[in-house]
Structures are given as C-alpha cells and as structure tokens.
Amino acid sequence: MELSARVAFIATLFSLPIGFATAYILVFIRIPAKPLIHGLVNLPLVLPPVVVGYLLLLSLGSRGWLGKLLAGVGIHIIFTWKAAVIASMVVGFPLLVRSICIGMEDIDERLLQASRTLGARWYDTLLSITLPLSTRAIVAGATLMFARSLGEFGATIILAGNIPGVTQTIPLAIFDYTSTPGGDRMALGLCLVSIMLALTVLLFDEGLVKRFKRRNRQ
C-alpha cells in the first residue's frame, strides 16, 4: 500500500507543472495542428495500457534511444519503482490535462482582456488570474490522476515488472494473489484497501472543491 501511494503521489506531483503548462498552451496559445496535439495528449486514454507500457519499454529499455541516454549518465529505469512512476504519469496525464483545460476554458474572457488592457504582462495575468481561477480544476485533475495511478496495472507490469517490495503495487499484488492457490482472501483484502483508498481520495477532493466554492462566494 505504501509503495502504491508513493508512486501515485510522485507521479501526480511531477505531472502537475507539465500538465498545467500543456493545458495553458492548448487553451490560450494559437499554434498550428492543435487538434493533433490534443489527440496525442489524450492518446493514452484510448490505447490499451499494455500498449502504452510496451511503447515505454521500447523507449526506455537498454536498446531504446532514451534508455541509452539515461544509461550514459548512470540512470536505470526499467524494473524499478521509477518505472512505475513513469507508467502512472503517462497513463494518468490526459485526465490531469483535460480537467485543467476545462477549468481554463471557463475563465471569463473579459477578465483576461481587462488584464491586457491595463498593461499586464502575460505572466502577471497567469499568476493573478489564470492560476487562481484554475485552482479547482487543478485539484480535480490531480485527484483524478492520483486515483488513476493507484489503479494502474497494464503499463506498470510491462515497464516495471511485478517485483515484491520493489515494483509490486496494489493492483499487481492482487493479480499475484488471484494466480496463487489459496490467495483469494488476500486478493479480496487488497481490493477492499484499494476501494477505501479511492473513496478517501474522492472524498478529499469533494471537500476541497466545497471549500473553494465557499471562498469564491465570500
């Protein structure tokens, strides 16, 4: 359980700045082929997780272009907990970006125009208007990604393997117990733990959203 929570937390934490920047570009920056970029960002949502894991394995493996670069500086990813983090980041990233995009699209355009009219630079507008008004969406996206990371299986087992104490997250442990004679009781116990963790995360998200709503009314 501790490993699953750590992997999900680190994956969400590292993805937040990248996800916010990606959402900002998709919503506010005029760039060519934006539908294609949208499609690439959301691709892990529609691809089977096993396919995502295999593509990551090809890239980060000892023969992959990125794997060779990392190995050159002494960094090894495959079959470590870092691989589980990367798998969770890639699979959960679209949920984070979509949520932040929705929040940014709901920002009143008149506020942004007024900021520009008053001579504010883009980063002033970002820090004083866009970021504060996107907070609820950021929290919602981070919560969704964290919950998705807790349940990630397909990409993780391909990229990180199923090594007890090293890369074995809760879903991988459940898979292990269901394949072991007499392991049904432990599998059921871990299922209940997984459900409780997911409910806790969702309730935490609901509490934060209500708090933000009360602040906005004040």
TASUL-V372055 format. One record per residue. RES is the residue in one small letter. PHI is phi in degrees with one decimal (none if undefined). OMEGA is omega in radians with two decimals (none if undefined). Layout:
# TASUL-V372055
res=<RES,RES>
phi=<PHI,PHI>
omega=<OMEGA,OMEGA>
This chain:
# TASUL-V372055
res=<m,e,l,s,a,r,v,a,f,i,a,t,l,f,s,l,p,i,g,f,a,t,a,y,i,l,v,f,i,r,i,p,a,k,p,l,i,h,g,l,v,n,l,p,l,v,l,p,p,v,v,v,g,y,l,l,l,l,s,l,g,s,r,g,w,l,g,k,l,l,a,g,v,g,i,h,i,i,f,t,w,k,a,a,v,i,a,s,m,v,v,g,f,p,l,l,v,r,s,i,c,i,g,m,e,d,i,d,e,r,l,l,q,a,s,r,t,l,g,a,r,w,y,d,t,l,l,s,i,t,l,p,l,s,t,r,a,i,v,a,g,a,t,l,m,f,a,r,s,l,g,e,f,g,a,t,i,i,l,a,g,n,i,p,g,v,t,q,t,i,p,l,a,i,f,d,y,t,s,t,p,g,g,d,r,m,a,l,g,l,c,l,v,s,i,m,l,a,l,t,v,l,l,f,d,e,g,l,v,k,r,f,k,r,r,n,r,q>
phi=<none,-62.8,-65.1,-61.2,-64.5,-65.9,-61.9,-64.6,-66.0,-65.3,-60.9,-67.8,-61.6,-69.9,-80.7,-56.7,-63.9,-67.3,-64.7,-63.9,-62.5,-63.2,-63.2,-61.0,-63.7,-67.2,-90.9,-108.7,-102.0,-86.0,-134.5,-69.1,58.8,-61.2,-58.4,-66.7,-64.7,-56.0,-63.6,-65.9,-63.9,-89.5,-55.6,-61.4,-71.3,-103.5,-77.3,-60.0,-54.0,-64.1,-64.8,-59.7,-61.7,-67.0,-64.8,-65.1,-64.0,-63.9,-79.9,-98.7,-69.2,-63.0,-100.3,-77.1,-64.0,-75.7,-62.0,-66.6,-63.8,-68.0,-64.5,-64.1,-108.7,80.8,-106.7,-119.6,-103.9,-59.1,61.3,-129.2,-65.2,-64.3,-64.8,-64.1,-64.3,-63.9,-59.9,-66.6,-61.5,-67.7,-71.7,-88.0,-56.2,-58.9,-64.4,-64.1,-65.7,-60.9,-65.2,-67.4,-59.7,-61.6,-63.9,-68.3,-68.1,-84.0,-67.4,-62.6,-60.6,-65.0,-65.5,-67.3,-65.9,-63.6,-63.5,-67.7,-61.2,-79.5,89.0,-69.6,-74.2,-60.8,-74.4,-66.7,-62.7,-61.6,-77.7,-96.0,-122.8,-62.8,-64.8,-61.0,-77.4,-99.8,-58.4,-60.0,-66.3,-64.4,-62.7,-62.3,-64.7,-64.1,-64.8,-61.6,-66.6,-60.2,-64.0,-65.4,-66.5,-61.4,-100.7,-65.6,-130.1,-58.8,-68.4,-66.5,-68.1,-76.2,-86.2,-105.4,77.5,-124.8,-103.8,-56.0,81.5,-120.8,-129.1,-81.9,-82.7,-57.5,-59.8,-68.9,-66.3,-61.7,-59.4,-61.8,-68.2,-69.4,-93.9,-109.0,-57.7,79.0,-93.4,-62.1,-64.6,-66.8,-62.2,-64.5,-60.9,-69.0,-61.9,-64.5,-61.7,-62.6,-63.5,-64.3,-62.9,-63.4,-63.1,-61.7,-63.7,-66.4,-65.7,-60.6,-63.3,-61.1,-62.4,-66.3,-62.4,-63.6,-65.2,-64.4,-63.7,-63.9,-64.8,-65.5,-69.4,-73.2>
omega=<-3.13,3.13,3.14,3.14,-3.13,3.13,-3.12,-3.12,-3.12,3.12,3.14,-3.12,-3.13,-3.08,-3.05,-3.14,3.13,3.14,3.12,3.13,3.12,3.13,3.14,3.13,-3.10,-3.07,-2.94,-3.07,3.09,-3.14,3.12,3.08,3.14,3.07,3.11,3.11,3.06,-3.12,3.14,3.13,-3.07,-3.09,3.13,3.10,-3.05,3.08,3.01,-3.13,3.12,3.11,3.10,3.13,-3.13,3.11,3.07,3.12,3.11,-3.10,-3.02,3.13,-3.07,3.13,-3.14,-3.08,-3.14,3.11,3.12,3.12,-3.14,3.12,3.13,3.10,3.04,3.14,3.11,-3.01,-2.99,3.09,2.99,3.11,3.09,3.10,3.09,3.10,-3.13,3.11,3.13,3.12,-3.08,-3.08,-3.09,-3.06,-3.14,3.13,3.12,-3.08,-3.13,-3.13,-3.13,3.10,3.14,3.11,-3.14,3.14,3.13,3.13,-3.14,-3.11,-3.13,3.09,3.13,3.12,3.11,3.12,3.13,-3.14,-3.14,3.05,3.13,3.05,-3.05,-3.11,3.03,3.09,3.13,-3.05,-3.04,-3.09,-3.01,-3.09,3.13,-3.10,3.10,-3.02,-3.14,-3.14,3.11,3.13,3.13,3.13,3.12,3.11,3.12,-3.13,3.12,3.14,3.11,3.14,3.10,-3.10,-3.09,-3.10,-2.94,-3.12,-3.10,-3.08,3.10,-3.02,-3.04,-3.08,-3.11,-3.05,-3.12,3.11,-3.11,-3.11,-3.05,3.07,-3.09,3.12,3.13,3.11,3.09,3.10,3.12,-3.10,3.11,3.12,-3.10,3.10,-3.13,-3.10,-3.07,-3.10,3.12,3.11,3.12,3.11,3.12,3.06,3.11,3.09,3.14,3.12,-3.14,3.11,-3.14,3.11,3.12,3.14,-3.12,3.10,3.07,3.12,3.13,3.12,3.14,-3.14,3.11,3.13,3.11,3.12,3.13,3.12,-3.13,3.13,3.13,none>
